[in-house]
Amino acid sequence: MFRVLLYYKYTKIENPEFFAEEHLGYCRDLGLRGRILISPEGINGTCSGSFSQTEKYMAHMRLDPRFKDLWFKTDEVKGHVFKKMHVRFKQELVTFRLTEDLDPNVITGEHLEPAQWLEKMQEEDVIILDGRTDYEFDLGHFKNAMRPPLKSFREFPEWVESDFIKFKDKKILTYCTGGVRCEKLSGYLLSKGFKNVYQLNGGIVNYSQDPGVKGSLFEGKCYVFDERISIPVNFADEYTVTGKCLHCGTPTDRYVNCANLDCHKQHFECETCEEKWARSCSEDCMNAPRHELLQNV
């Protein structure tokens, strides 16, 4: 049995570049694979390994006083969901590029547990804000959630100040995959004068695993940044497909990468169109000289 670990912790890390290098060596020796970010403000990671490997890793991390209460969200899988192990230093855990310091340990939205979130979503006069990007939203989202017209998280501040600021007197419910982005996003909203800001504790992943709510009112699937691409969320209601094939418009949740190696755009494509378009996002890409499916034909 293998497991995926998803976790983050905002905590001060001295000499984070050295810590990242040292941590990479430990993870490789242990046999883990995944992606872990280390910054002066903390750690954000997702990795896969056997039951024994992941148990050792969690125990090792909790021996460090900085991570003694680190919350690991776990998911059972058949094998590794990453090809390699990467541990990288970044200045921020999530790229916001603000001039002001936003420490989630000081300013962040009120955390709601899954049952509270489900109840709050159904109140009147609430705005459910997806704290992810447009392509993540398109694969799956909470019912009635607002789709951010953004392709990267660092675009949120400008969009909030130009378009979203009109909602600052509303109750704002923010959510993301595992919670790390909403810690910053909700804090940013509060810093801009929003007064009633909430976030889903543990994100969509925690919500999907809660036996009380069973993922209720989530439509589609949750995008994840590993080889699975998506995971199911809603085990309470009839499954709703939110994506549409780029070419024919047929409802589908199949995300594929364009086979043109110079494009590689991720897009929805049904099985019929994948064959017809040779897994390409356009006619130009289908005829491109570096099309990986046609190079050896």
Secondary structure as UniProt FT lines:
FT   STRAND          2..10
FT   HELIX           16..30
FT   STRAND          33..39
FT   TURN            40..41
FT   STRAND          42..50
FT   HELIX           51..62
FT   HELIX           65..67
FT   TURN            68..69
FT   STRAND          73..77
FT   STRAND          85..89
FT   TURN            104..106
FT   STRAND          110..112
FT   HELIX           114..121
FT   TURN            124..125
FT   STRAND          126..130
FT   HELIX           134..139
FT   STRAND          140..142
FT   TURN            143..144
FT   HELIX           153..155
FT   HELIX           156..159
FT   HELIX           160..164
FT   HELIX           165..167
FT   TURN            168..169
FT   STRAND          171..175
FT   HELIX           180..191
FT   TURN            192..193
FT   STRAND          196..200
FT   TURN            201..202
FT   HELIX           203..209
FT   TURN            211..217
FT   STRAND          218..220
FT   STRAND          222..223
FT   TURN            227..228
FT   STRAND          230..231
FT   TURN            246..248
FT   STRAND          255..257
FT   TURN            261..263
FT   STRAND          266..268
FT   HELIX           271..276
FT   TURN            277..279
FT   HELIX           283..286
FT   TURN            289..290
FT   TURN            292..296
//
